[in-house]
């Protein structure tokens, strides 16, 4: 089966709002910091919220995240 045929069989993956809102790509070339919150281009969020969003994407790719200090 060719790639274009395989891609036609697939459906989009719904990204939860709590994840999507942090990756809106308005400012995708830097991480903005404001107090104890940061933004990857979308909404500002706490460290825990940002980690959860990244972990969701990593899980979609079949991986797991182990956070350091």
CHARMM internal coordinates of N, CA and C (Angstrom, degrees):
IC EDIT
DIST 1 N 1 CA 1.4546
DIST 1 CA 1 C 1.5300
ANGL 1 N 1 CA 1 C 108.06
DIST 1 C 2 N 1.2975
ANGL 1 CA 1 C 2 N 116.50
DIHE 1 N 1 CA 1 C 2 N 136.81
DIST 2 N 2 CA 1.4662
ANGL 1 C 2 N 2 CA 121.66
DIHE 1 CA 1 C 2 N 2 CA 179.27
DIST 2 CA 2 C 1.5238
ANGL 2 N 2 CA 2 C 110.60
DIHE 1 C 2 N 2 CA 2 C -81.35
DIST 2 C 3 N 1.3272
ANGL 2 CA 2 C 3 N 115.54
DIHE 2 N 2 CA 2 C 3 N 156.72
DIST 3 N 3 CA 1.4544
ANGL 2 C 3 N 3 CA 121.50
DIHE 2 CA 2 C 3 N 3 CA -178.11
DIST 3 CA 3 C 1.5230
ANGL 3 N 3 CA 3 C 111.67
DIHE 2 C 3 N 3 CA 3 C -55.96
DIST 3 C 4 N 1.3353
ANGL 3 CA 3 C 4 N 117.68
DIHE 3 N 3 CA 3 C 4 N -45.56
DIST 4 N 4 CA 1.4628
ANGL 3 C 4 N 4 CA 118.27
DIHE 3 CA 3 C 4 N 4 CA -177.28
DIST 4 CA 4 C 1.5284
ANGL 4 N 4 CA 4 C 111.47
DIHE 3 C 4 N 4 CA 4 C -63.57
DIST 4 C 5 N 1.3331
ANGL 4 CA 4 C 5 N 118.27
DIHE 4 N 4 CA 4 C 5 N -30.93
DIST 5 N 5 CA 1.4621
ANGL 4 C 5 N 5 CA 121.32
DIHE 4 CA 4 C 5 N 5 CA 176.06
DIST 5 CA 5 C 1.5320
ANGL 5 N 5 CA 5 C 110.74
DIHE 4 C 5 N 5 CA 5 C -70.41
DIST 5 C 6 N 1.3280
ANGL 5 CA 5 C 6 N 115.91
DIHE 5 N 5 CA 5 C 6 N -40.76
DIST 6 N 6 CA 1.4655
ANGL 5 C 6 N 6 CA 120.72
DIHE 5 CA 5 C 6 N 6 CA 178.86
DIST 6 CA 6 C 1.5264
ANGL 6 N 6 CA 6 C 110.66
DIHE 5 C 6 N 6 CA 6 C -64.87
DIST 6 C 7 N 1.3241
ANGL 6 CA 6 C 7 N 116.82
DIHE 6 N 6 CA 6 C 7 N -42.89
DIST 7 N 7 CA 1.4581
ANGL 6 C 7 N 7 CA 120.18
DIHE 6 CA 6 C 7 N 7 CA -179.97
DIST 7 CA 7 C 1.5198
ANGL 7 N 7 CA 7 C 111.83
DIHE 6 C 7 N 7 CA 7 C -63.17
DIST 7 C 8 N 1.3329
ANGL 7 CA 7 C 8 N 117.27
DIHE 7 N 7 CA 7 C 8 N -34.69
DIST 8 N 8 CA 1.4654
ANGL 7 C 8 N 8 CA 120.82
DIHE 7 CA 7 C 8 N 8 CA 178.50
DIST 8 CA 8 C 1.5238
ANGL 8 N 8 CA 8 C 112.23
DIHE 7 C 8 N 8 CA 8 C -65.55
DIST 8 C 9 N 1.3245
ANGL 8 CA 8 C 9 N 117.71
DIHE 8 N 8 CA 8 C 9 N -25.14
DIST 9 N 9 CA 1.4634
ANGL 8 C 9 N 9 CA 121.50
DIHE 8 CA 8 C 9 N 9 CA -179.34
DIST 9 CA 9 C 1.5260
ANGL 9 N 9 CA 9 C 112.58
DIHE 8 C 9 N 9 CA 9 C -80.21
DIST 9 C 10 N 1.3047
ANGL 9 CA 9 C 10 N 116.52
DIHE 9 N 9 CA 9 C 10 N -18.52
DIST 10 N 10 CA 1.4564
ANGL 9 C 10 N 10 CA 120.85
DIHE 9 CA 9 C 10 N 10 CA -174.05
DIST 10 CA 10 C 1.5311
ANGL 10 N 10 CA 10 C 111.05
DIHE 9 C 10 N 10 CA 10 C -87.63
DIST 10 C 11 N 1.3173
ANGL 10 CA 10 C 11 N 115.20
DIHE 10 N 10 CA 10 C 11 N 153.75
DIST 11 N 11 CA 1.4636
ANGL 10 C 11 N 11 CA 120.16
DIHE 10 CA 10 C 11 N 11 CA 173.73
DIST 11 CA 11 C 1.5245
ANGL 11 N 11 CA 11 C 108.66
DIHE 10 C 11 N 11 CA 11 C -114.76
DIST 11 C 12 N 1.3015
ANGL 11 CA 11 C 12 N 115.45
DIHE 11 N 11 CA 11 C 12 N 158.83
DIST 12 N 12 CA 1.4562
ANGL 11 C 12 N 12 CA 120.54
DIHE 11 CA 11 C 12 N 12 CA 179.54
DIST 12 CA 12 C 1.5276
ANGL 12 N 12 CA 12 C 110.65
DIHE 11 C 12 N 12 CA 12 C -64.35
DIST 12 C 13 N 1.3141
ANGL 12 CA 12 C 13 N 115.11
DIHE 12 N 12 CA 12 C 13 N 152.89
DIST 13 N 13 CA 1.4623
ANGL 12 C 13 N 13 CA 121.40
DIHE 12 CA 12 C 13 N 13 CA 175.50
DIST 13 CA 13 C 1.5190
ANGL 13 N 13 CA 13 C 107.35
DIHE 12 C 13 N 13 CA 13 C -98.75
DIST 13 C 14 N 1.3101
ANGL 13 CA 13 C 14 N 116.04
DIHE 13 N 13 CA 13 C 14 N 125.96
DIST 14 N 14 CA 1.4574
ANGL 13 C 14 N 14 CA 121.46
DIHE 13 CA 13 C 14 N 14 CA 179.25
DIST 14 CA 14 C 1.5308
ANGL 14 N 14 CA 14 C 108.74
DIHE 13 C 14 N 14 CA 14 C -72.31
DIST 14 C 15 N 1.3150
ANGL 14 CA 14 C 15 N 116.47
DIHE 14 N 14 CA 14 C 15 N 124.65
DIST 15 N 15 CA 1.4637
ANGL 14 C 15 N 15 CA 121.62
DIHE 14 CA 14 C 15 N 15 CA 178.97
DIST 15 CA 15 C 1.5300
ANGL 15 N 15 CA 15 C 107.88
DIHE 14 C 15 N 15 CA 15 C -95.87
DIST 15 C 16 N 1.3386
ANGL 15 CA 15 C 16 N 117.55
DIHE 15 N 15 CA 15 C 16 N 124.24
DIST 16 N 16 CA 1.4600
ANGL 15 C 16 N 16 CA 120.20
DIHE 15 CA 15 C 16 N 16 CA -179.31
DIST 16 CA 16 C 1.5301
ANGL 16 N 16 CA 16 C 111.88
DIHE 15 C 16 N 16 CA 16 C -60.41
DIST 16 C 17 N 1.3139
ANGL 16 CA 16 C 17 N 116.86
DIHE 16 N 16 CA 16 C 17 N 147.17
DIST 17 N 17 CA 1.4623
ANGL 16 C 17 N 17 CA 122.60
DIHE 16 CA 16 C 17 N 17 CA -179.53
DIST 17 CA 17 C 1.5225
ANGL 17 N 17 CA 17 C 110.86
DIHE 16 C 17 N 17 CA 17 C -54.62
DIST 17 C 18 N 1.3234
ANGL 17 CA 17 C 18 N 118.22
DIHE 17 N 17 CA 17 C 18 N -42.92
DIST 18 N 18 CA 1.4573
ANGL 17 C 18 N 18 CA 121.48
DIHE 17 CA 17 C 18 N 18 CA -178.53
DIST 18 CA 18 C 1.5182
ANGL 18 N 18 CA 18 C 113.12
DIHE 17 C 18 N 18 CA 18 C -61.56
DIST 18 C 19 N 1.3265
ANGL 18 CA 18 C 19 N 117.84
DIHE 18 N 18 CA 18 C 19 N -20.42
DIST 19 N 19 CA 1.4598
ANGL 18 C 19 N 19 CA 123.02
DIHE 18 CA 18 C 19 N 19 CA 176.52
DIST 19 CA 19 C 1.5265
ANGL 19 N 19 CA 19 C 109.71
DIHE 18 C 19 N 19 CA 19 C -94.13
DIST 19 C 20 N 1.3215
ANGL 19 CA 19 C 20 N 116.19
DIHE 19 N 19 CA 19 C 20 N -51.49
DIST 20 N 20 CA 1.4591
ANGL 19 C 20 N 20 CA 122.11
DIHE 19 CA 19 C 20 N 20 CA -175.48
DIST 20 CA 20 C 1.5268
ANGL 20 N 20 CA 20 C 112.53
DIHE 19 C 20 N 20 CA 20 C -57.06
DIST 20 C 21 N 1.3222
ANGL 20 CA 20 C 21 N 116.62
DIHE 20 N 20 CA 20 C 21 N -39.22
DIST 21 N 21 CA 1.4664
ANGL 20 C 21 N 21 CA 120.20
DIHE 20 CA 20 C 21 N 21 CA -173.71
DIST 21 CA 21 C 1.5291
ANGL 21 N 21 CA 21 C 112.72
DIHE 20 C 21 N 21 CA 21 C -62.69
DIST 21 C 22 N 1.3171
ANGL 21 CA 21 C 22 N 117.64
DIHE 21 N 21 CA 21 C 22 N -20.02
DIST 22 N 22 CA 1.4588
ANGL 21 C 22 N 22 CA 120.28
DIHE 21 CA 21 C 22 N 22 CA -179.17
DIST 22 CA 22 C 1.5223
ANGL 22 N 22 CA 22 C 113.08
DIHE 21 C 22 N 22 CA 22 C -93.01
DIST 22 C 23 N 1.3212
ANGL 22 CA 22 C 23 N 117.45
DIHE 22 N 22 CA 22 C 23 N -5.55
DIST 23 N 23 CA 1.4560
ANGL 22 C 23 N 23 CA 121.73
DIHE 22 CA 22 C 23 N 23 CA -177.85
DIST 23 CA 23 C 1.5214
ANGL 23 N 23 CA 23 C 111.50
DIHE 22 C 23 N 23 CA 23 C -127.38
DIST 23 C 24 N 1.3145
ANGL 23 CA 23 C 24 N 116.75
DIHE 23 N 23 CA 23 C 24 N 44.27
DIST 24 N 24 CA 1.4618
ANGL 23 C 24 N 24 CA 121.06
DIHE 23 CA 23 C 24 N 24 CA -175.91
DIST 24 CA 24 C 1.5253
ANGL 24 N 24 CA 24 C 112.30
DIHE 23 C 24 N 24 CA 24 C -75.40
DIST 24 C 25 N 1.2969
ANGL 24 CA 24 C 25 N 118.57
DIHE 24 N 24 CA 24 C 25 N -10.61
DIST 25 N 25 CA 1.4667
ANGL 24 C 25 N 25 CA 125.14
DIHE 24 CA 24 C 25 N 25 CA 173.39
DIST 25 CA 25 C 1.5274
ANGL 25 N 25 CA 25 C 114.88
DIHE 24 C 25 N 25 CA 25 C 65.56
DIST 25 C 26 N 1.3011
ANGL 25 CA 25 C 26 N 118.70
DIHE 25 N 25 CA 25 C 26 N 27.13
DIST 26 N 26 CA 1.4608
ANGL 25 C 26 N 26 CA 119.54
DIHE 25 CA 25 C 26 N 26 CA 173.12
DIST 26 CA 26 C 1.5229
ANGL 26 N 26 CA 26 C 110.25
DIHE 25 C 26 N 26 CA 26 C -70.58
DIST 26 C 27 N 1.3128
ANGL 26 CA 26 C 27 N 116.28
DIHE 26 N 26 CA 26 C 27 N -34.39
DIST 27 N 27 CA 1.4600
ANGL 26 C 27 N 27 CA 121.52
DIHE 26 CA 26 C 27 N 27 CA -178.40
DIST 27 CA 27 C 1.5239
ANGL 27 N 27 CA 27 C 107.52
DIHE 26 C 27 N 27 CA 27 C -134.43
DIST 27 C 28 N 1.3249
ANGL 27 CA 27 C 28 N 117.04
DIHE 27 N 27 CA 27 C 28 N 64.58
DIST 28 N 28 CA 1.4475
ANGL 27 C 28 N 28 CA 121.68
DIHE 27 CA 27 C 28 N 28 CA -171.26
DIST 28 CA 28 C 1.5114
ANGL 28 N 28 CA 28 C 115.83
DIHE 27 C 28 N 28 CA 28 C -75.34
DIST 28 C 29 N 1.3394
ANGL 28 CA 28 C 29 N 118.28
DIHE 28 N 28 CA 28 C 29 N 0.90
DIST 29 N 29 CA 1.4662
ANGL 28 C 29 N 29 CA 118.93
DIHE 28 CA 28 C 29 N 29 CA -176.49
DIST 29 CA 29 C 1.5113
ANGL 29 N 29 CA 29 C 113.14
DIHE 28 C 29 N 29 CA 29 C -103.46
DIST 29 C 30 N 1.3168
ANGL 29 CA 29 C 30 N 117.56
DIHE 29 N 29 CA 29 C 30 N 3.15
DIST 30 N 30 CA 1.4581
ANGL 29 C 30 N 30 CA 119.23
DIHE 29 CA 29 C 30 N 30 CA 177.99
DIST 30 CA 30 C 1.5247
ANGL 30 N 30 CA 30 C 109.57
DIHE 29 C 30 N 30 CA 30 C -154.78
DIST 30 C 31 N 1.3219
ANGL 30 CA 30 C 31 N 115.23
DIHE 30 N 30 CA 30 C 31 N 163.29
DIST 31 N 31 CA 1.4580
ANGL 30 C 31 N 31 CA 122.29
DIHE 30 CA 30 C 31 N 31 CA 172.87
DIST 31 CA 31 C 1.5164
ANGL 31 N 31 CA 31 C 106.46
DIHE 30 C 31 N 31 CA 31 C -105.21
DIST 31 C 32 N 1.3224
ANGL 31 CA 31 C 32 N 116.55
DIHE 31 N 31 CA 31 C 32 N 119.26
DIST 32 N 32 CA 1.4585
ANGL 31 C 32 N 32 CA 121.34
DIHE 31 CA 31 C 32 N 32 CA 179.42
DIST 32 CA 32 C 1.5167
ANGL 32 N 32 CA 32 C 109.26
DIHE 31 C 32 N 32 CA 32 C -90.77
DIST 32 C 33 N 1.3319
ANGL 32 CA 32 C 33 N 116.12
DIHE 32 N 32 CA 32 C 33 N 139.25
DIST 33 N 33 CA 1.4607
ANGL 32 C 33 N 33 CA 121.68
DIHE 32 CA 32 C 33 N 33 CA -179.60
DIST 33 CA 33 C 1.5154
ANGL 33 N 33 CA 33 C 108.55
DIHE 32 C 33 N 33 CA 33 C -119.94
DIST 33 C 34 N 1.3486
ANGL 33 CA 33 C 34 N 115.05
DIHE 33 N 33 CA 33 C 34 N 135.08
DIST 34 N 34 CA 1.4565
ANGL 33 C 34 N 34 CA 121.55
DIHE 33 CA 33 C 34 N 34 CA 178.41
DIST 34 CA 34 C 1.5201
ANGL 34 N 34 CA 34 C 107.61
DIHE 33 C 34 N 34 CA 34 C -142.30
DIST 34 C 35 N 1.3125
ANGL 34 CA 34 C 35 N 117.18
DIHE 34 N 34 CA 34 C 35 N 103.59
DIST 35 N 35 CA 1.4564
ANGL 34 C 35 N 35 CA 121.10
DIHE 34 CA 34 C 35 N 35 CA -176.87
DIST 35 CA 35 C 1.5065
ANGL 35 N 35 CA 35 C 110.82
DIHE 34 C 35 N 35 CA 35 C 64.84
DIST 35 C 36 N 1.3497
ANGL 35 CA 35 C 36 N 116.72
DIHE 35 N 35 CA 35 C 36 N -124.69
DIST 36 N 36 CA 1.4689
ANGL 35 C 36 N 36 CA 120.04
DIHE 35 CA 35 C 36 N 36 CA 179.50
DIST 36 CA 36 C 1.5324
ANGL 36 N 36 CA 36 C 111.89
DIHE 35 C 36 N 36 CA 36 C -102.81
DIST 36 C 37 N 1.3422
ANGL 36 CA 36 C 37 N 115.90
DIHE 36 N 36 CA 36 C 37 N 23.65
DIST 37 N 37 CA 1.4610
ANGL 36 C 37 N 37 CA 121.94
DIHE 36 CA 36 C 37 N 37 CA 177.19
DIST 37 CA 37 C 1.5274
ANGL 37 N 37 CA 37 C 109.54
DIHE 36 C 37 N 37 CA 37 C -125.49
DIST 37 C 38 N 1.3315
ANGL 37 CA 37 C 38 N 115.97
DIHE 37 N 37 CA 37 C 38 N 156.59
DIST 38 N 38 CA 1.4616
ANGL 37 C 38 N 38 CA 121.07
DIHE 37 CA 37 C 38 N 38 CA 179.02
DIST 38 CA 38 C 1.5199
ANGL 38 N 38 CA 38 C 108.90
DIHE 37 C 38 N 38 CA 38 C -138.10
DIST 38 C 39 N 1.3315
ANGL 38 CA 38 C 39 N 115.66
DIHE 38 N 38 CA 38 C 39 N 163.01
DIST 39 N 39 CA 1.4555
ANGL 38 C 39 N 39 CA 121.90
DIHE 38 CA 38 C 39 N 39 CA 179.30
DIST 39 CA 39 C 1.5184
ANGL 39 N 39 CA 39 C 109.86
DIHE 38 C 39 N 39 CA 39 C -134.84
DIST 39 C 40 N 1.3418
ANGL 39 CA 39 C 40 N 116.23
DIHE 39 N 39 CA 39 C 40 N 136.37
DIST 40 N 40 CA 1.4581
ANGL 39 C 40 N 40 CA 122.53
DIHE 39 CA 39 C 40 N 40 CA 173.68
DIST 40 CA 40 C 1.5211
ANGL 40 N 40 CA 40 C 110.67
DIHE 39 C 40 N 40 CA 40 C -93.83
DIST 40 C 41 N 1.3161
ANGL 40 CA 40 C 41 N 117.61
DIHE 40 N 40 CA 40 C 41 N 11.96
DIST 41 N 41 CA 1.4563
ANGL 40 C 41 N 41 CA 122.12
DIHE 40 CA 40 C 41 N 41 CA -178.17
DIST 41 CA 41 C 1.5109
ANGL 41 N 41 CA 41 C 111.77
DIHE 40 C 41 N 41 CA 41 C 125.18
DIST 41 C 42 N 1.3222
ANGL 41 CA 41 C 42 N 117.01
DIHE 41 N 41 CA 41 C 42 N -12.94
DIST 42 N 42 CA 1.4578
ANGL 41 C 42 N 42 CA 122.27
DIHE 41 CA 41 C 42 N 42 CA 177.50
DIST 42 CA 42 C 1.5141
ANGL 42 N 42 CA 42 C 109.42
DIHE 41 C 42 N 42 CA 42 C -110.18
DIST 42 C 43 N 1.3052
ANGL 42 CA 42 C 43 N 116.59
DIHE 42 N 42 CA 42 C 43 N -137.17
DIST 43 N 43 CA 1.4570
ANGL 42 C 43 N 43 CA 121.58
DIHE 42 CA 42 C 43 N 43 CA 179.81
DIST 43 CA 43 C 1.5294
ANGL 43 N 43 CA 43 C 110.61
DIHE 42 C 43 N 43 CA 43 C -69.17
DIST 43 C 44 N 1.3253
ANGL 43 CA 43 C 44 N 114.93
DIHE 43 N 43 CA 43 C 44 N 155.40
DIST 44 N 44 CA 1.4604
ANGL 43 C 44 N 44 CA 120.35
DIHE 43 CA 43 C 44 N 44 CA 171.62
DIST 44 CA 44 C 1.5234
ANGL 44 N 44 CA 44 C 108.10
DIHE 43 C 44 N 44 CA 44 C -77.98
DIST 44 C 45 N 1.3261
ANGL 44 CA 44 C 45 N 116.73
DIHE 44 N 44 CA 44 C 45 N 142.25
DIST 45 N 45 CA 1.4568
ANGL 44 C 45 N 45 CA 121.34
DIHE 44 CA 44 C 45 N 45 CA -178.11
DIST 45 CA 45 C 1.5196
ANGL 45 N 45 CA 45 C 109.86
DIHE 44 C 45 N 45 CA 45 C -147.24
DIST 45 C 46 N 1.3287
ANGL 45 CA 45 C 46 N 114.99
DIHE 45 N 45 CA 45 C 46 N 162.78
DIST 46 N 46 CA 1.4614
ANGL 45 C 46 N 46 CA 120.77
DIHE 45 CA 45 C 46 N 46 CA 177.52
DIST 46 CA 46 C 1.5281
ANGL 46 N 46 CA 46 C 109.58
DIHE 45 C 46 N 46 CA 46 C -73.93
DIST 46 C 47 N 1.3151
ANGL 46 CA 46 C 47 N 115.71
DIHE 46 N 46 CA 46 C 47 N 167.63
DIST 47 N 47 CA 1.4612
ANGL 46 C 47 N 47 CA 121.37
DIHE 46 CA 46 C 47 N 47 CA 178.49
DIST 47 CA 47 C 1.5292
ANGL 47 N 47 CA 47 C 110.34
DIHE 46 C 47 N 47 CA 47 C -57.96
DIST 47 C 48 N 1.3291
ANGL 47 CA 47 C 48 N 116.82
DIHE 47 N 47 CA 47 C 48 N -41.79
DIST 48 N 48 CA 1.4574
ANGL 47 C 48 N 48 CA 120.19
DIHE 47 CA 47 C 48 N 48 CA -179.01
DIST 48 CA 48 C 1.5284
ANGL 48 N 48 CA 48 C 111.40
DIHE 47 C 48 N 48 CA 48 C -64.79
DIST 48 C 49 N 1.3325
ANGL 48 CA 48 C 49 N 117.61
DIHE 48 N 48 CA 48 C 49 N -41.52
DIST 49 N 49 CA 1.4590
ANGL 48 C 49 N 49 CA 120.93
DIHE 48 CA 48 C 49 N 49 CA 178.77
DIST 49 CA 49 C 1.5306
ANGL 49 N 49 CA 49 C 111.22
DIHE 48 C 49 N 49 CA 49 C -66.12
DIST 49 C 50 N 1.3260
ANGL 49 CA 49 C 50 N 117.03
DIHE 49 N 49 CA 49 C 50 N -41.22
DIST 50 N 50 CA 1.4626
ANGL 49 C 50 N 50 CA 120.80
DIHE 49 CA 49 C 50 N 50 CA 178.97
DIST 50 CA 50 C 1.5238
ANGL 50 N 50 CA 50 C 110.66
DIHE 49 C 50 N 50 CA 50 C -65.44
DIST 50 C 51 N 1.3236
ANGL 50 CA 50 C 51 N 117.06
DIHE 50 N 50 CA 50 C 51 N -41.50
DIST 51 N 51 CA 1.4676
ANGL 50 C 51 N 51 CA 120.35
DIHE 50 CA 50 C 51 N 51 CA 178.15
DIST 51 CA 51 C 1.5212
ANGL 51 N 51 CA 51 C 110.98
DIHE 50 C 51 N 51 CA 51 C -63.47
DIST 51 C 52 N 1.3291
ANGL 51 CA 51 C 52 N 117.42
DIHE 51 N 51 CA 51 C 52 N -41.00
DIST 52 N 52 CA 1.4651
ANGL 51 C 52 N 52 CA 120.84
DIHE 51 CA 51 C 52 N 52 CA 179.11
DIST 52 CA 52 C 1.5287
ANGL 52 N 52 CA 52 C 110.67
DIHE 51 C 52 N 52 CA 52 C -63.62
DIST 52 C 53 N 1.3238
ANGL 52 CA 52 C 53 N 117.22
DIHE 52 N 52 CA 52 C 53 N -39.09
DIST 53 N 53 CA 1.4623
ANGL 52 C 53 N 53 CA 120.89
DIHE 52 CA 52 C 53 N 53 CA 179.20
DIST 53 CA 53 C 1.5271
ANGL 53 N 53 CA 53 C 110.72
DIHE 52 C 53 N 53 CA 53 C -65.76
DIST 53 C 54 N 1.3185
ANGL 53 CA 53 C 54 N 117.12
DIHE 53 N 53 CA 53 C 54 N -45.00
DIST 54 N 54 CA 1.4656
ANGL 53 C 54 N 54 CA 120.42
DIHE 53 CA 53 C 54 N 54 CA 178.67
DIST 54 CA 54 C 1.5259
ANGL 54 N 54 CA 54 C 110.00
DIHE 53 C 54 N 54 CA 54 C -64.02
DIST 54 C 55 N 1.3297
ANGL 54 CA 54 C 55 N 117.12
DIHE 54 N 54 CA 54 C 55 N -42.39
DIST 55 N 55 CA 1.4643
ANGL 54 C 55 N 55 CA 120.85
DIHE 54 CA 54 C 55 N 55 CA -179.91
DIST 55 CA 55 C 1.5294
ANGL 55 N 55 CA 55 C 111.05
DIHE 54 C 55 N 55 CA 55 C -61.92
DIST 55 C 56 N 1.3350
ANGL 55 CA 55 C 56 N 117.79
DIHE 55 N 55 CA 55 C 56 N -34.49
DIST 56 N 56 CA 1.4611
ANGL 55 C 56 N 56 CA 120.78
DIHE 55 CA 55 C 56 N 56 CA 178.31
DIST 56 CA 56 C 1.5228
ANGL 56 N 56 CA 56 C 110.00
DIHE 55 C 56 N 56 CA 56 C -62.58
DIST 56 C 57 N 1.3411
ANGL 56 CA 56 C 57 N 117.05
DIHE 56 N 56 CA 56 C 57 N -45.44
DIST 57 N 57 CA 1.4657
ANGL 56 C 57 N 57 CA 120.12
DIHE 56 CA 56 C 57 N 57 CA 178.73
DIST 57 CA 57 C 1.5296
ANGL 57 N 57 CA 57 C 111.44
DIHE 56 C 57 N 57 CA 57 C -66.20
DIST 57 C 58 N 1.3073
ANGL 57 CA 57 C 58 N 117.87
DIHE 57 N 57 CA 57 C 58 N -40.50
DIST 58 N 58 CA 1.4638
ANGL 57 C 58 N 58 CA 121.02
DIHE 57 CA 57 C 58 N 58 CA 178.66
DIST 58 CA 58 C 1.5275
ANGL 58 N 58 CA 58 C 109.77
DIHE 57 C 58 N 58 CA 58 C -62.50
DIST 58 C 59 N 1.3328
ANGL 58 CA 58 C 59 N 117.25
DIHE 58 N 58 CA 58 C 59 N -41.28
DIST 59 N 59 CA 1.4601
ANGL 58 C 59 N 59 CA 121.48
DIHE 58 CA 58 C 59 N 59 CA 177.56
DIST 59 CA 59 C 1.5315
ANGL 59 N 59 CA 59 C 110.87
DIHE 58 C 59 N 59 CA 59 C -61.37
DIST 59 C 60 N 1.3175
ANGL 59 CA 59 C 60 N 117.72
DIHE 59 N 59 CA 59 C 60 N -38.01
DIST 60 N 60 CA 1.4664
ANGL 59 C 60 N 60 CA 121.24
DIHE 59 CA 59 C 60 N 60 CA 178.01
DIST 60 CA 60 C 1.5246
ANGL 60 N 60 CA 60 C 111.41
DIHE 59 C 60 N 60 CA 60 C -61.86
DIST 60 C 61 N 1.3212
ANGL 60 CA 60 C 61 N 116.09
DIHE 60 N 60 CA 60 C 61 N -26.91
DIST 61 N 61 CA 1.4645
ANGL 60 C 61 N 61 CA 121.69
DIHE 60 CA 60 C 61 N 61 CA 179.26
DIST 61 CA 61 C 1.5229
ANGL 61 N 61 CA 61 C 112.40
DIHE 60 C 61 N 61 CA 61 C -94.19
DIST 61 C 62 N 1.3405
ANGL 61 CA 61 C 62 N 116.53
DIHE 61 N 61 CA 61 C 62 N 6.56
DIST 62 N 62 CA 1.4560
ANGL 61 C 62 N 62 CA 121.14
DIHE 61 CA 61 C 62 N 62 CA 176.24
DIST 62 CA 62 C 1.5110
ANGL 62 N 62 CA 62 C 114.64
DIHE 61 C 62 N 62 CA 62 C 85.17
DIST 62 C 63 N 1.3087
ANGL 62 CA 62 C 63 N 117.71
DIHE 62 N 62 CA 62 C 63 N 14.90
DIST 63 N 63 CA 1.4605
ANGL 62 C 63 N 63 CA 120.66
DIHE 62 CA 62 C 63 N 63 CA -178.79
DIST 63 CA 63 C 1.4998
ANGL 63 N 63 CA 63 C 113.10
DIHE 62 C 63 N 63 CA 63 C -109.99
DIST 63 C 64 N 1.3054
ANGL 63 CA 63 C 64 N 114.66
DIHE 63 N 63 CA 63 C 64 N -178.47
DIST 64 N 64 CA 1.4638
ANGL 63 C 64 N 64 CA 122.91
DIHE 63 CA 63 C 64 N 64 CA 176.61
DIST 64 CA 64 C 1.5178
ANGL 64 N 64 CA 64 C 107.62
DIHE 63 C 64 N 64 CA 64 C -135.77
DIST 64 C 65 N 1.3193
ANGL 64 CA 64 C 65 N 115.58
DIHE 64 N 64 CA 64 C 65 N 152.19
DIST 65 N 65 CA 1.4619
ANGL 64 C 65 N 65 CA 120.77
DIHE 64 CA 64 C 65 N 65 CA -179.22
DIST 65 CA 65 C 1.5230
ANGL 65 N 65 CA 65 C 108.20
DIHE 64 C 65 N 65 CA 65 C -114.42
DIST 65 C 66 N 1.3111
ANGL 65 CA 65 C 66 N 115.57
DIHE 65 N 65 CA 65 C 66 N 135.20
DIST 66 N 66 CA 1.4591
ANGL 65 C 66 N 66 CA 121.47
DIHE 65 CA 65 C 66 N 66 CA 171.62
DIST 66 CA 66 C 1.5136
ANGL 66 N 66 CA 66 C 106.48
DIHE 65 C 66 N 66 CA 66 C -120.07
DIST 66 C 67 N 1.3135
ANGL 66 CA 66 C 67 N 117.26
DIHE 66 N 66 CA 66 C 67 N 115.39
DIST 67 N 67 CA 1.4540
ANGL 66 C 67 N 67 CA 122.51
DIHE 66 CA 66 C 67 N 67 CA -176.39
DIST 67 CA 67 C 1.5123
ANGL 67 N 67 CA 67 C 110.99
DIHE 66 C 67 N 67 CA 67 C -87.28
DIST 67 C 68 N 1.3279
ANGL 67 CA 67 C 68 N 115.88
DIHE 67 N 67 CA 67 C 68 N 141.06
DIST 68 N 68 CA 1.4637
ANGL 67 C 68 N 68 CA 121.56
DIHE 67 CA 67 C 68 N 68 CA 172.89
DIST 68 CA 68 C 1.5135
ANGL 68 N 68 CA 68 C 109.26
DIHE 67 C 68 N 68 CA 68 C -84.83
DIST 68 C 69 N 1.2910
ANGL 68 CA 68 C 69 N 115.64
DIHE 68 N 68 CA 68 C 69 N -161.73
DIST 69 N 69 CA 1.4666
ANGL 68 C 69 N 69 CA 120.67
DIHE 68 CA 68 C 69 N 69 CA -178.22
DIST 69 CA 69 C 1.4520
ANGL 69 N 69 CA 69 C 112.31
DIHE 68 C 69 N 69 CA 69 C -65.90
END
COOR INIT
IC SEED 1 N 1 CA 1 C
IC BUILD
